[in-house]
Amino acid sequence: MATPSRGATGLIVVALVMLVGFTAWVGPAGWQAGGWWSAVLFGVPLTCAAGALVAERGIRGRLAPVVVGALAVVSLGWSLLTGLGIGLGFLLPALLLVVATLVSGVDRATGTRGPLPG
């Protein structure tokens, strides 16, 4: 049974931290401009990153990269959909989720846990 990839987990955590920081920085202005819509605007990529973290850590088989990949596609699509506004702030975390999908798939296929020690 494949174990969680530390490399993929690290990339997902970095993406999640970037999204939280971006939300904290731009969120108040977005809330003033869009009200509850800003919760949807920031909530989709945050939910995708958090869901990817839960999937990577919680799913032990080779299904985890599939779930992380699906969430990465949704996050990437959302960043491109909102790209004319603030969506460019979502692009790098979405790309990190795509890379995390690849790392997770390789690590689970080879039976390694990734480059992080311990």
C-alpha positions as CSV (number, residue, x, y, z in Angstrom):
1,M,0.0,0.0,0.0
2,A,1.5,3.4,-1.1
3,T,2.3,5.9,1.6
4,P,1.8,9.6,1.4
5,S,4.5,11.6,-0.5
6,R,6.3,14.0,1.7
7,G,7.4,16.1,-1.4
8,A,3.8,16.4,-2.6
9,T,2.6,17.2,0.9
10,G,5.2,19.9,1.2
11,L,4.2,21.4,-2.1
12,I,0.5,21.4,-1.1
13,V,1.3,23.0,2.2
14,V,3.3,25.8,0.4
15,A,0.3,26.3,-1.9
16,L,-2.1,26.5,1.0
17,V,0.1,29.0,2.9
18,M,0.4,31.1,-0.2
19,L,-3.4,31.1,-0.7
20,V,-4.0,32.0,3.0
21,G,-1.5,34.8,2.7
22,F,-3.0,36.1,-0.5
23,T,-6.5,35.9,1.0
24,A,-5.4,37.8,4.1
25,W,-3.8,40.5,1.9
26,V,-6.5,41.0,-0.7
27,G,-9.5,39.6,1.1
28,P,-10.6,42.7,3.0
29,A,-10.7,44.8,-0.1
30,G,-12.5,42.0,-2.0
31,W,-15.1,41.8,0.8
32,Q,-15.8,45.5,0.6
33,A,-16.1,45.3,-3.2
34,G,-18.0,42.1,-3.6
35,G,-19.5,41.1,-0.3
36,W,-20.3,37.4,0.0
37,W,-19.0,36.7,-3.5
38,S,-15.5,37.2,-2.2
39,A,-16.0,34.2,0.1
40,V,-16.7,32.1,-3.1
41,L,-13.8,33.8,-4.9
42,F,-11.3,32.9,-2.3
43,G,-13.1,29.8,-1.0
44,V,-12.7,27.7,-4.2
45,P,-8.9,27.7,-4.3
46,L,-8.6,27.4,-0.6
47,T,-11.0,24.4,-0.5
48,C,-9.1,22.8,-3.4
49,A,-5.7,23.1,-1.6
50,A,-7.1,22.0,1.7
51,G,-8.9,19.0,0.0
52,A,-5.6,18.1,-1.8
53,L,-3.8,18.1,1.6
54,V,-6.5,15.8,3.2
55,A,-6.4,13.5,0.1
56,E,-2.6,13.3,0.0
57,R,-2.4,12.5,3.7
58,G,-5.5,10.4,4.1
59,I,-5.7,8.2,1.0
60,R,-3.2,5.4,1.1
61,G,-3.6,4.0,-2.3
62,R,-2.8,5.3,-5.8
63,L,-6.1,7.1,-5.8
64,A,-4.6,10.1,-4.0
65,P,-2.8,11.5,-7.0
66,V,-6.0,11.3,-9.0
67,V,-7.9,13.3,-6.4
68,V,-5.1,15.8,-6.0
69,G,-5.0,16.1,-9.8
70,A,-8.7,16.7,-10.0
71,L,-8.5,19.4,-7.4
72,A,-5.5,20.9,-9.1
73,V,-7.4,21.1,-12.4
74,V,-10.4,22.8,-10.6
75,S,-8.0,25.3,-8.9
76,L,-6.1,26.0,-12.2
77,G,-9.4,26.5,-14.0
78,W,-10.6,28.8,-11.3
79,S,-7.5,30.9,-11.5
80,L,-7.8,31.2,-15.3
81,L,-11.5,32.0,-15.0
82,T,-10.8,34.8,-12.6
83,G,-7.5,35.7,-14.3
84,L,-8.7,39.2,-15.4
85,G,-9.3,40.1,-11.8
86,I,-7.3,38.8,-8.9
87,G,-7.1,35.3,-10.3
88,L,-3.4,35.6,-11.1
89,G,-2.8,35.4,-7.4
90,F,-4.3,31.9,-7.5
91,L,-2.2,30.8,-10.5
92,L,1.1,29.8,-8.7
93,P,-0.6,27.8,-5.9
94,A,-2.7,26.0,-8.6
95,L,0.5,25.2,-10.5
96,L,2.1,23.9,-7.3
97,L,-0.9,21.6,-6.9
98,V,-0.3,20.3,-10.5
99,V,3.4,19.6,-9.6
100,A,2.3,18.0,-6.3
101,T,0.1,15.6,-8.4
102,L,3.0,14.5,-10.4
103,V,5.3,14.1,-7.4
104,S,2.7,12.1,-5.6
105,G,2.1,9.9,-8.5
106,V,5.8,9.1,-9.0
107,D,6.4,8.6,-5.3
108,R,3.5,6.3,-4.9
109,A,4.3,4.3,-8.0
110,T,7.9,3.8,-6.9
111,G,7.1,3.3,-3.3
112,T,9.2,6.2,-2.0
113,R,8.1,8.9,0.4
114,G,9.8,11.8,-1.3
115,P,13.0,13.9,-0.7
116,L,12.3,15.1,2.8
117,P,14.2,13.3,5.5
118,G,12.7,11.4,8.4
